[in-house]
Structures are given as structure tokens and as C-alpha cells.
Amino acid sequence: MVRHTRQAGVLLHPTSLPSRFGMGDLGPAADAFLDWASEAGLKLWQILPPGPTGPHHSPYDGLSAFAGDPLLVSPEWLVEEGLLPAGALDGAPDFPAGRIDWERVVPFRRRLLEESFRHARSLGGKIEGEIARFTSASSQSAWLADWALFAALRERNEARPWTEWDPALQRREEAALAAARAELAAEIGFHTYAQFLFFRQWQRVKAAANARGISILGDVPIYVAGDSADVWAHRRLFALGDDGRPTAVAGVPPDDFSADGQLWGHPLYRWDVLADEGYDWWIERIRLNLRLADAVRLDHFRGFSAYWEVPAGAATAREGRWVNGPGLMLFMAIQHALGDVALVAEDLGVLTDEVRRLLEVLGLPGMKVLQFAFGELDSEHLPHHHVSNGVVYTGTHDNDTTRAWFAAQGDDTKARFRDYLGTDGRDAAWDLIRAAYASVAERAIVPMQDILDLGAEGRMNVPGRAGQNWDWRAAKDAFSPERARRLRRLAELTGRAGAL
């Protein structure tokens, strides 16, 4: 992202794009969306973490901090590139519009990937060379082999957590790993191929976005899932017992919104070990994410200053305590290795002076969310408190849509909303979009659901709810010329359109 340039953007994960194959992906619909975004004067495309997900399909509870999600691979492009036979997509099942039916989509797309793998092996020649170069590249050396073996072993163990595998594999004893690599060579080859496809298609989409003057804003969760390739392969970096299970887990303390706090359950880092190793694992993680995106949002930035440590087995987050995080040293190591990288801090929630100082020293843009602005008088999220080096949202992936949020508010909040914005509130989503665009913050980002003025049916995630999340998809007619013209006009009026 270029500093000191006013930009407008959209928050839309690729899974939410339209597609006749059950979920959004990196195919023709992504190109059509980018054309529409360019017409709408949008310069930023924010995505959620694009890695492979676990049983609840949450991008924030992924199976790897480095691998890409093979489900995002476009079937159309596989046929176009000769990596699927021409008739492979004939007779594809009908999937519901507007929602992802994960139970049907996952096995369908897996079968296509397996057919592509068999077909590619029969081609030999050029494609074999491309796969070999991908596999041996230094950019994959830190994670690809571990991921492919982990994925193959996880499937062999019927998706059970790695802490329930054979003890020798849990401990990564070399003889057991060697035997697994030999026994599962074909499965490892498949998972390596799936990553080759993902990164190949992702780079094509990123190039298409950049060619239209659109930057991609990625997302890096601070924590990784306990049942992930990262924790299995790098046990020394995490607070684990001899059995591989966490001795303490992540969360946040009680507040006005949650009497018991939030118990996330992710294993905590051993920041002392990471420091001794020069923060290499984190550096490689940021390096890879900056291959996928032009800038990345650091989720739960507050945890880099101090994090809430909850003993393993605690019933709620009430039993936790604050522990100092790596602070400035981590970011100095990242900057020393990678240069002046483009980061955005998710600094929502109650912040301490230490967190604010860290943000100031690093010069990172923070976030403001307009849905949080009207619950009290003179909230820090109101536009008159915004700063230029910031990112303003109407709402995030964890918020309800603005239309549904406004309808659920009490009379006092609605009155402050109407009085502050000078509106009657009948078009609350557009009111907040207009306020975001008019903000002094250099970057204004709007969830696609607010652009579409959807109600609660468009919500992406309800925090704390297991299931029925992450499945929203845009309709085929969502990216209309009329919506593009309305957004572009607002972008022009507020200095966010840039050059045509």
C-alpha cells in the first residue's frame, strides 16, 4: 500500500465470490470482481487468511500458517491450462446459491484436484519441471515438506489431531518420519501438487489485481491452531507439555461484552525460544504473506505487547493473566530481514499505553470501526477522532452487517447515529459507507455485504458460534454497474478514486 494516498477498498474473501462449483475461488469470477472493483474506484481488496481450514472452516483456525487453501483452486483454470481433461466439469452437481454447502463442496473439489493430479502426472515434460522448481524453491523450504507430510498423515489418521497419532510420529522420530514419507509418497505428492496449483493461481490473481491498480491486503492471525502443521513441526516454539498439548492457551479477559472473557484455546508461543532463534519462524511467515498480498493486517496486535495467558483446562478465560509479549524486538527483527514492510495493526479493544507507544514507534496504521462509534458519547471510533495514518471500516468480518446492526440498536444509539450523520437512518449501510469515505483516514474499507445492503443473512461470522459461519457467498448479480457507479462517484467526491 502506498502511504499518503487516499484509497477505498472492499472486504471480500475469495470463498464468497460467485461460482457454479459451490464456493468462490481464484477463477473467472475473481477476474470479473476485479474488473468491477476497478470500475467502482476501489484500490484495496482485503481478504481473510487464505490457508487450509479445519473442521469449522474458520480462516482463523487454520491447519497451516504457510500453506494455501487448495479449495480455492479454480476448476475452470485447470481445464483452461490443460491440467484437467476437457470434459471433467461436465455434469458437475448443482450447489445452492448464496451459501457454501461445505459437506458437499469439499469432497467434490477434492475429487477434481485428485483427477488433476493424475492427469498432470500423465503429461510429464514442462509441468513436471514447473512442479519440481516450485518444490525446490527456497521460498517453500521452510514449510512445504512438513505441510505435505502433515496433511497426508492427518488424512491417514482420519483427521484426528496429531496428538492422537502414533507416539513416534507425534515426537517426529526420524525413523518414523522416514517410514511415513516412503509409505505415503503418493499422498505427499498430491498435497505438494495442490500447493503448486494454489500459489500458481494466486500469483495470477494478484498480478491481475495489481495490473488494475488494486492492492491486496492480507490477514495474519497472531495465533495458530494446536492441530496444525506448524505446532507439530515446531513444538519447541510453543508452550506445550510432553504430550504435545498446550500448558496454557490464548484468550482475552472479561470485559463489558463478555463476562467470562473469550477462551480461544490456541497454544501460546515460547517467545524466549523465538527470540533465541532470531524470530526466524515469524519472519518467514511475514515473508510468505507478503508474496500473497501487498500489505498484511496483523490480527490481535495487542497480543504482541502483552497477551492473556489462560491455564490449560480452565473453564473460562477469567483465570488468565497478562504476560509481556515480544514487543518492539520482533518487529525490529522483521524489518532487519525484510525491510520496511507494509503492515496494518488490528488494534481494537481496550488498549494500554504500552500498546499505543508500540504502534507509535512502529508507525503502523490502526483500525477504527464505525459500528462501534455510536454506543457512547464521543467514542474514539467517531470520524472526528480518526487520523490520516489509519484504516476505517463500516464493520469487519466479525460484525453483523450494518443494516442488521442498526436495526438491533436501542433508541439512544440510533439517535446518536442520526444526529451525528445528519440522516434519518433508513439507509444505514450507505450512511456508514459515506462516513467512512469522508473520514480523514487514508484507507476506507467496506465489507461487500454492506455495499449490497444485506441484512443478517449476509453475516460472515458470529464469534463464539461453532458452525454456520464462513459460508456466505455473493449472488451472480452482486457486482452490478449501478453499484460500481455509485461507489465511484462517492470515491471521486472524497478524493479516493485516483486516476481512471
Buried (B, 14 or more C-beta within 10 A) or exposed (E): BEEEEBBBBBBBBBBBBBBBBBBBBBBBBBBBBBBBBBBBBBBBBBBBBBBBBBEBBBBBBBBBBBBBBBBBBBBBBBBEBEBBBEEBBEEEEEBEEBBBBBEBBBEBBBEBBEBBBEBBBEEEEEBEEEBEEBBEEEBBEBBBBBBBBBBBBBEBBEEEBBBEBEEBBBBBEEEBBEEBBEEBEEBBBBBBBBBBBBBBBBEBBBEBBEEBBBBBBBBBBBBBBBBBBBBBBBBEBBBBEEEBBBBBBBBBBBEEEBEEBBBBBBBBBBBEBBEEBEBEBBBBBBBBBBEBBBBBBBBBBBBBBBBBBBEBEBEBBBBBEEEEBBBEBBBBBBBEBEEEBBBBBBBBEEBEEBBEEBBEEBEBBBBBBBBBBBBEEEBEBBBEBBEEBBBBBBBBBBBBBBBBBBBEBEEEBBEBBBEBBEBEBEBBBBBBBBBBBBBBBBBBBBBBBBBBBBBBEBBBBBEEEEEEBBBBBBEEEBBEEEBBEBBBEBBEEBBBBBEE
